[in-house]
Amino acid sequence: MKFFIEFSDNERLVSMSSAGNAAVPVHKVFEYDLKKTLPIETHIANIHKSLIPLGYPIEDEPGLFCLQLSAALTTSETPVYFSFDPAVEALVMKSDSKRPLLLFTLRPQVKAKRVADVLRSMLSGSSFHASISIDDSSSSGRPVPHHSLKEEVFLLKNLLHDSDFAEKFIENGGIDVLLQVIETRTGNTLSYTLSALQVASSLPFGLSALMRHPSGLMKIYSLVSSNVISVCRPALEIVARLCSMPQGFELIYPIALKPSPSSSSSSSSHSDDSSSKKPFGLVVQKLSMSGDLTTQLNSLKALTNITKSVPDLETKDKLLDVWCKLQLIP
């Protein structure tokens, strides 16, 4: 099977030597024959070797890379990695592309480890050195991030849709790193980070990891009061997911009984509303006062999940009574 191969490193995580200029390669795409008689690892090693004289002075060993189907070869929203599996071959044939393109890129598990390290180093203000090889041990490569923290978390949201990437990212303390960004940053960086955490929390292992950070949950709940749609909307969805689980409700409920620690300084024009001082008042407030339909739906989802997850009838009756007084329900 003949394919065109393109080197892909949008996140700039690949270790490059100082020789040559990877930013301006002589050739960007070249043709390669993926013969079934050879294992995929051999093909990857051959492609790796071919890229170096074409302007990519890659220092990372071949085993850290994989081949990913380009968007033209699949309709899947998550990455599909090439193998000689019949299902993957069927995707390629179905696309009927006259120029089938594969991306030569870091394996998602490798990429996840490096992204977590990059974010961690940016937060600490230290320089980043790669620390992963095939066996997750040390590497001599030194990929230097060329993005700002804002750009890194913006790119992260799409990467987290790949479950292989997400699992390794979370395993390497990714949730903790995201919560640190949320605690210390504002503006677009905060919005992009909440969006990334929103994706991570949609995965069972991501939600479980999030529940191990009570102080982070307090911050996320307080952000529900924000008037910035790109902040309150993902914060509400995360709260809704947490409240869909009894363990999550038990963590959120004590936080929801208190006024938001940021309410007095929040930019929200509703921060002084009496409803914000009631149990889950911030959520109620968004349902009744937000002009954004998605925010209102996320609020309704959160309140529905809360009523389903309340562990006893007495607490549920108290919440319903409060919400009745707030004219949320008749």
N, C-alpha and C positions, 0 to 999 in steps of 0.2 A: 504494500500500500504506500503510495507516494503522497507526501504531505509537504507543505511549506512550514518552516519552523521560524518562530519569532521569539527572541529573548524578551522576557517580561519581568520587570523589576520596578513597578510603579511605586512601591513603598521604599525603594532604595535601601534594601536590606542585604543585598548580596555583597560579599567581601571582594573588593577589587584591589589589584596591585597598583602601584603608582605608575607603572609602565603603560603607555598607550592612553587613550582617552575614550572611556566607555560611553561618555555622553554623546560623542559624535563618531559612531562606528562607521567602518567602510561600507558594510552591508548590514541591512536590518533584517531581511528575510532571505532564507535560502531553502532550496528543495532537498528533501531527504527521503530515502526509501526505507520504510519500516518493515523489514522482512520478518515474517513469522518464524523463520528458522533460527532467529537469534532471540535471546531473552530481552525483555524491555530494558533491563539494567545495562545491557551491553549497548543498546541504542542510545541510552541517555549518556553513557560514557563517551560514545563516539560524537554525539552532538556537542557535549561539553568541550571536547578537544577541538572541534571544528570552530567553535565560537571565538576562541582565543585569538587566532590570527585575523579574525574578521573585525577586531576592534573592541572585544570584550575581555579584558585581562582578569578573568575570574580566578579567585584564589580558593573559593570553596570547593570541596571535593564533590565529584559527580553524584555520590549517594545522597546528597542533600536535595537533589532536584527531582522534578517529575515533569510529565507532559500533560497539559490541560487543554481540553477542547475549547476552541475559540467560540465566541457567542454565535457565530454563523453556523456552527455545527450542532448546536443544542438549544432547545427552548427552555431548559431548566433554569430556574432562578438561582440555583446553587451550582458551584463549580463541578464539572465532570472531568475526571482524570482518565487519561488514555491508558488502556490495557488491551490485550488481545481477547478480552471477554466478548462473547457474541453480542451481548446487549450494547456494549460501547460501539462495536463495529456497525451494528444496526443503526445507531444514531448517526454515524458518519455517512452511511449509505443513504439514509433517509433525507439527509440535508441536500443531497444532490449538488453539492458545491463544486464549482469548477476549479476553485482554488482553496482546497481544504487546509485550514491553518491550525497548527498546534502551538501552544505557548510553552516555552521552556522556562520554568519558574521554580522557585523554592517549594519544597513540600509544605503543605499547610501546617504540619506540626512544627517544622523548623521555623517557619514564618511567625507562628504564634509566639514561640519562645523569644524570638528577637523583638517582636513588637512590644511584648511585655517589658523586656529589658530596656528598650528605647524609652518608653513612657516613664519607667521608673527612674532612669538616669536623668531625664528632662526635669522631673519633679525634684530630684535631689541636686540638680545643677552640675552633675558630674558628666564626664565624657563616657561614651558608650563603646564597649569592646564586645564583639561577638563571643559567645560562650557555649556554642553548640556544634556538635558534629553528628555523624550517623548514630553514635551511641549516646548522644546527649552529653558528652564530655566536653572538654575545652577545645577551642579552635583558635588558630593564630590569626584568622581573618579579622579585619577591622572595618566593618561597614559603618560609615558615619552618617547619621540622619541629616538630610538636607531640608526636612520639613520642620515647621514650627509645631508646637504642641497642639495648636488648633487644627492644623492640617492632619496631624497624626490621628487624632480622635475622629476627624471627619472621615478619613479612609477606613477607620476601624469598623464602622457600622456595617459596611458591605462585606468585609472579611468575616464578620461574626455569623453571617448567614451560612457559612460552611461549617458544618457540625464538627468536622475533624479539627479545623482551626480553633473553633470556639472551645472545644473540650480541653485542648492543650493550653490555650490562653488562660482559661479559668484555673486549670491545674497549676499554672505558674504564677498564681496570685493576681490574675487580671482584674477580678472584681475589686480587690483591695486597692489596686492602682486607680481604677475608675472612680472609686469613692473618694480617694485622695484628691483627684482632679475636681470632683463635684464640691468638695469641702473648701477648696482654695481658689477656684477660678469663677469668672463671671462671663457674661456676654455670649458670643458664639461658641467659645470653647466649652462653656457649661452646657449649652443647648446640644452641641454635637455629642458630648460625653453622655448626657442623659439618653439621647437617641441610641447610642451604642449599648448602654446598660439596659435599655428597653428591649433590644434584640437579645442580649445575653440572658435576661430574665425570662425570656419565652422558652428557654430550654430548661428541663427539670434540674440538671446539675448546676445551671447558672442561678436559678432561683434558690436552690439549697445553699449555694455558696453565699448569696446575698443575705440570707437569713442568719448567717453567722456574724453579721456586723450590725449590732443594734444601734450604735451611734450613727452609722451611715443611714439606717432606716429613718432615724429621727430627722436627719437633714433632708432626705428625699420627701418625707411627709410635709415638712415645712415649706418645700418648694411648690407644693400644691397651691399655696396662697399667691404665687406670682401672677402678675398680669401679662407676662410674656408667654404667648401661646406655645412657643417652642420649648418652654421650660415646664409650664404646668401640665401640658398635655401628656408628655412621656412620664412625668412624675405620677400623674393620676393613674396611668395604665399600669405602672409598676406597683402602686399601692393596690390596685384592683387585683393584680395577680397574687400578691402576697395574701390578700384577704380571701382568696379562693381556697386557701389551705388552712386548716385549724391551727397549725403551728405558726403560720404567718399572721393570722388574726391575733393570736396570743402575744406576739411581739409588737404589732401595730397598735392594739387596743390601749395599752398604757400611755403610748405617745399621743394617741388621738384624744385622750381625756384632758390633756394639757393645752393651753393656748400655744400657738406656734411660736417658737423662740425667735423667729424672724418677723413676726407679724407687725411688731411696732416699727420696724425699719423697712418693711416691705414696700415696694412701689405700688402694691395693690391699693386701689381706691376703696376697697371693701374691707380693709384690714381691721377697722374698728367695729365692723358689724357684729352684733351680739351672737350671731350664729356661729362665728369662728371660734367662740369660746365654749361651745357645746361639743359632746363626743362626736367625732368625725365631722365637726362643724365646717372645716375647710372644704371637705368633699361636698357637703350639702350646699355650701355657698356657691361652689362652681356650677352645680346643677341648676340652681335657681337664678344665678346672675351672669354666668358667662355667656357671651354672645357667639361663642364658637361651638358649632354642633358636635364636633368630635370630642371636645372637652366635656360637653354635657353628657354625651354617650359614655365616655370613660367614667364620669362621676356616677352615672346610673349603674354601670357595670360594677363599680366598686361597692356601692351601697347594696346591690343585690347579693354580691359575694359575701358581704359582711353579715347580712341576715341569714345566709345559709351556713356560715361558719361559726356563728355564736354558739358556744358550747352548752349554754343552759337557757331555759325559757325565761328566767328572771331577768338576765342581762338583755335578752332580746326584747322583752316587754319594755324595759327601761329605755332602750334605744328608740323603739317605735314611738313611745310616749314623747320623747324629746323631739323626734322628727315631726310628730303631729303638731306640737306647739310651734314649731318653726314653719308650719303650714306646708311641709314637704309632702305629707300624705293627708287625706281627709280623715 
